[in-house]
């Protein structure tokens, strides 16, 4: 079976938390054709638990990102099972001993890949949802001179305290499986992953989504059918050690946690010069519109544009709801047409 992606390897890649990977692996996929002047590049990082297969639905003629006009690159986040992750690291690392990955690591590897493989030194836009939006904002703060536009959807510049509470609950749920040995899973934790999916379902979709039984409008016969075939199934297909590694990356997400800003979030947000649209979902329970509005106010060239939707966090990844997709398409068009 032939793969549909490319692999960029980095020798002796030093990670932010102090360890080094003898050979870091960044898996990526491209769509469209790179312009001769390299002015048409859109970077589209992955989100939690997702690989490029899961997020490429919005790429296509007439979709949110059009490969007939733009050269789109999806880099897979460290920890997602394709790029360097607990499930594929070589000794001395492995599922029982793996380094902590941060978004500092993700974006520096991405920057090297773009430059060394394609000679790309500037991005027309970074488009990201959830943890992809976190990476987009990291790019804007850490490489401000290399980013023209940012479309950050349902994400944050710094993981909030309330969001951390949710994530700690997810981690406790998953590691409650009997296969958890304190540092890693000895076998695929089906019980923990099913429980994780049900916890996630309660936070990812809004109260109104469930009150109006919208799951019945997208092909599920009942609430239980939705929980089993959508949420449990989504996590059962992933390696649990990888999911924990990505959870740690999410918990640590902070655009100011680096030697450039030394924890000064206001300074980091103020350094993002790219034109930006910050788009939380009005009913997102992870990344609330109130938190996003506070962050947007500290960015010099950003617009706060909430998605008026009852699809909760999933309003930012509307594979099954065309009105929210149209809202995102309009925002991207506004950014790229300026």
C-alpha positions in Angstrom: 0.0 0.0 0.0 1.5 3.3 -1.0 1.2 6.3 1.4 -0.3 9.6 0.3 2.1 11.7 2.4 5.7 12.8 2.6 8.1 12.5 5.5 10.6 15.2 6.6 13.3 14.0 8.9 15.4 16.2 11.2 18.6 14.9 12.7 19.2 15.6 16.4 16.1 17.6 16.9 16.2 19.5 20.2 12.9 19.7 21.9 11.7 22.6 24.0 11.6 20.6 27.3 15.3 19.6 27.0 15.4 16.1 25.4 16.4 15.5 21.8 15.1 13.1 19.1 18.0 11.5 17.2 15.7 11.6 14.2 12.4 13.5 14.4 9.8 12.7 11.8 7.3 15.2 10.4 4.7 13.7 8.2 2.9 16.2 5.8 0.7 16.3 2.8 0.4 19.0 0.1 -2.5 20.0 -2.1 -2.4 22.2 -5.2 0.6 23.7 -6.9 3.3 26.0 -5.4 3.4 29.3 -7.3 6.8 30.3 -8.9 7.1 33.2 -6.5 5.9 31.0 -3.6 3.2 33.5 -2.6 0.3 31.1 -2.4 1.1 29.0 0.6 -1.5 28.1 3.2 -0.4 26.1 6.3 -3.1 24.0 7.9 -1.9 22.2 11.1 -3.8 19.2 12.5 -6.0 19.2 15.7 -6.3 16.8 18.7 -6.5 13.2 17.8 -6.6 14.0 14.1 -4.4 13.1 11.2 -4.4 14.8 7.8 -6.9 12.2 6.5 -9.5 13.5 9.0 -9.1 17.2 8.2 -8.7 17.3 4.4 -12.5 17.3 3.8 -12.5 21.1 3.6 -9.9 21.2 0.8 -11.2 21.2 -2.7 -12.7 23.4 -5.5 -15.3 25.6 -3.9 -14.5 24.4 -0.4 -13.0 26.5 2.4 -9.4 26.0 1.0 -9.2 25.8 -2.8 -6.2 23.9 -4.2 -6.8 25.5 -7.6 -5.6 28.8 -6.2 -3.5 27.9 -3.1 -0.7 25.5 -2.2 -2.0 23.9 1.0 0.3 22.0 3.4 -1.0 19.9 6.2 1.7 19.1 8.8 0.8 16.3 11.2 1.3 17.4 14.8 3.9 15.5 16.9 2.1 12.9 18.9 -0.7 12.2 16.4 0.6 8.7 15.4 2.0 9.7 12.0 4.7 12.3 12.9 7.0 11.4 15.8 4.8 9.9 18.6 5.1 7.4 21.5 3.7 4.7 19.2 6.5 5.0 16.6 9.5 6.4 18.4 12.7 4.4 18.2 14.7 3.3 21.3 15.6 4.6 23.8 12.2 6.2 23.6 8.9 4.3 23.2 5.4 4.1 24.8 6.9 3.8 28.3 9.3 6.7 27.9 8.6 9.5 25.5 9.5 13.2 25.5 6.9 16.0 26.0 6.1 17.7 22.7 5.1 21.4 22.7 3.8 23.7 20.0 7.2 25.3 20.0 8.5 22.0 18.7 5.7 21.6 16.2 6.1 25.0 14.6 9.9 25.0 14.5 9.8 21.6 12.7 7.2 22.9 10.3 9.2 26.0 9.6 12.3 23.9 8.8 10.2 21.6 6.5 8.7 24.5 4.5 12.1 26.2 4.1 14.3 23.2 3.4 11.9 21.2 1.2 10.2 24.0 -0.7 12.2 27.1 -0.1 9.1 28.8 1.5 10.0 31.7 3.7 6.6 33.3 4.1 3.0 32.1 4.5 0.0 33.7 2.8 -2.1 32.3 5.6 -2.3 29.8 8.5 -5.6 28.2 8.9 -6.2 26.2 12.1 -9.0 24.7 14.2 -8.7 23.8 17.9 -5.1 22.7 18.5 -4.5 23.8 14.9 -5.5 27.3 15.9 -3.1 27.1 18.8 -0.3 26.4 16.3 -1.4 29.2 14.1 -1.2 31.7 17.0 2.2 30.3 17.9 3.4 30.9 14.4 2.1 34.5 14.5 3.9 35.2 17.8 7.2 33.3 17.2 7.6 34.0 13.4 5.7 37.2 13.0 7.6 38.3 9.9 6.8 35.1 8.1 3.0 35.1 8.4 0.6 37.4 6.4 -2.7 36.1 7.7 -4.1 33.9 10.4 -7.5 32.3 10.5 -7.8 30.8 14.0 -11.0 28.9 14.7 -12.1 27.6 18.1 -8.6 27.8 19.7 -6.6 29.8 22.2 -3.2 31.6 22.7 -2.9 30.0 26.1 -4.9 27.1 27.5 -7.3 28.5 30.0 -7.7 27.2 33.6 -11.2 25.9 32.8 -9.9 24.1 29.7 -7.2 22.5 31.8 -9.9 21.2 34.2 -11.6 19.5 31.3 -8.4 18.0 30.0 -7.4 16.7 33.4 -10.8 15.1 33.6 -10.2 13.4 30.2 -6.8 12.2 31.2 -8.2 10.8 34.5 -10.9 9.0 32.6 -8.6 7.4 30.1 -6.0 6.4 32.6 -8.7 4.8 34.8 -8.5 1.8 32.4 -7.0 -1.3 34.0 -4.3 -1.4 31.3 -2.8 1.8 32.6 0.4 1.0 34.5 1.2 4.4 35.8 3.4 5.6 32.8 1.9 3.8 29.8 -0.8 1.4 28.6 0.2 -2.3 28.4 -2.6 -3.0 25.9 -5.2 -1.1 24.0 -7.5 0.4 26.7 -10.9 -0.1 25.1 -12.8 0.6 28.3 -10.9 3.9 28.9 -11.2 5.0 25.3 -15.0 4.4 25.2 -15.3 6.4 28.5 -13.2 9.1 27.1 -15.4 9.4 24.0 -18.5 9.8 26.1 -16.9 12.5 28.3 -15.7 14.3 25.1 -19.2 14.2 23.6 -20.6 16.1 26.5 -18.1 18.9 26.1 -17.7 19.1 22.3 -21.3 19.7 21.4 -23.5 22.3 23.0 -26.5 21.8 25.3 -28.7 23.1 22.5 -27.3 20.6 20.1 -28.6 17.8 22.3 -31.8 19.5 23.2 -32.7 19.8 19.5 -31.4 16.2 18.8 -29.3 17.4 15.9 -27.5 14.0 15.9 -30.7 12.6 14.3 -30.3 15.0 11.4 -26.8 13.7 10.6 -27.6 10.0 10.3 -27.7 8.7 13.8 -30.8 6.8 15.0 -30.5 7.7 18.7 -28.3 9.4 21.2 -26.7 6.0 22.1 -26.0 5.4 18.4 -24.3 8.9 18.2 -22.2 8.2 21.3 -21.1 4.7 20.1 -20.6 5.2 16.4 -19.2 8.7 16.5 -17.5 9.4 19.8 -16.4 6.0 21.0 -15.4 4.9 17.5 -13.3 8.1 17.0 -11.0 7.4 20.0 -10.9 3.6 19.7 -9.0 3.9 16.4 -6.2 5.8 18.0 -3.2 4.7 20.1 -3.9 5.8 23.7 -0.3 6.7 24.5 -0.4 9.0 21.5 -3.6 10.6 22.8 -2.0 11.3 26.2 1.1 12.8 24.6 -1.1 15.2 22.5 -3.1 16.0 25.6 0.1 17.1 27.3 0.8 19.4 24.3 -2.6 20.9 24.7 -2.2 21.4 28.4 1.1 23.2 27.9 -0.1 25.4 25.0 1.0 29.0 25.6 2.4 31.3 22.9 4.3 33.2 25.6 6.0 30.2 27.2 9.4 30.6 25.5 12.6 32.6 25.8 11.1 35.3 23.5 8.3 36.4 25.8 9.1 34.8 29.1 5.4 34.2 30.0 4.2 37.7 29.0 1.0 36.8 27.1 0.1 40.4 26.4 3.4 41.1 24.8 3.2 37.8 22.8 -0.3 38.7 21.4 0.8 42.2 20.7 3.7 40.9 18.6 1.3 39.1 16.2 1.4 41.5 13.2 -0.5 39.3 10.8 -4.0 40.2 9.7 -6.2 37.8 11.7 -9.7 36.6 12.2 -10.3 34.9 15.5 -13.4 32.8 15.4 -14.7 31.0 18.4 -18.0 29.2 18.4 -20.6 31.0 20.4 -21.4 27.7 22.2 -17.9 26.3 22.5 -17.2 24.9 26.0 -13.5 24.4 25.5 -12.4 27.8 24.0 -15.1 30.2 25.1 -16.0 33.3 23.1 -15.3 35.4 26.2 -11.7 34.1 26.4 -11.2 34.6 22.7 -12.5 38.1 22.8 -10.0 39.0 25.5 -7.1 37.6 23.5 -8.2 39.3 20.3 -8.3 42.7 22.0 -4.5 42.3 22.7 -3.7 41.6 19.0 -3.1 44.8 16.9 -4.5 43.6 13.6 -7.2 41.0 14.6 -11.0 40.8 14.2 -13.2 39.0 16.6 -15.8 37.1 14.6 -17.7 34.4 16.6 -19.5 31.6 14.8 -23.2 31.8 15.7 -23.9 28.1 16.0 -25.2 25.5 18.4 -22.7 22.9 17.2 -20.4 23.8 20.1 -16.7 23.2 19.4 -17.5 21.3 16.3 -18.9 24.4 14.7 -15.2 25.1 13.8 -14.9 21.7 11.9 -18.3 21.6 10.2 -18.0 18.5 8.0 -21.7 17.7 8.6 -23.3 21.2 8.7 -23.0 23.4 5.6 -24.1 26.8 7.1 -21.1 26.8 9.5 -18.9 25.8 6.6 -20.2 28.7 4.6 -19.4 31.0 7.5 -15.8 29.8 7.6 -15.5 30.0 3.8 -16.6 33.7 3.9 -14.0 34.5 6.6 -11.2 32.9 4.6 -12.4 34.8 1.5 -12.4 38.0 3.4 -8.8 37.4 4.7 -7.4 36.4 1.3 -9.1 39.1 -0.7 -7.8 42.0 1.4 
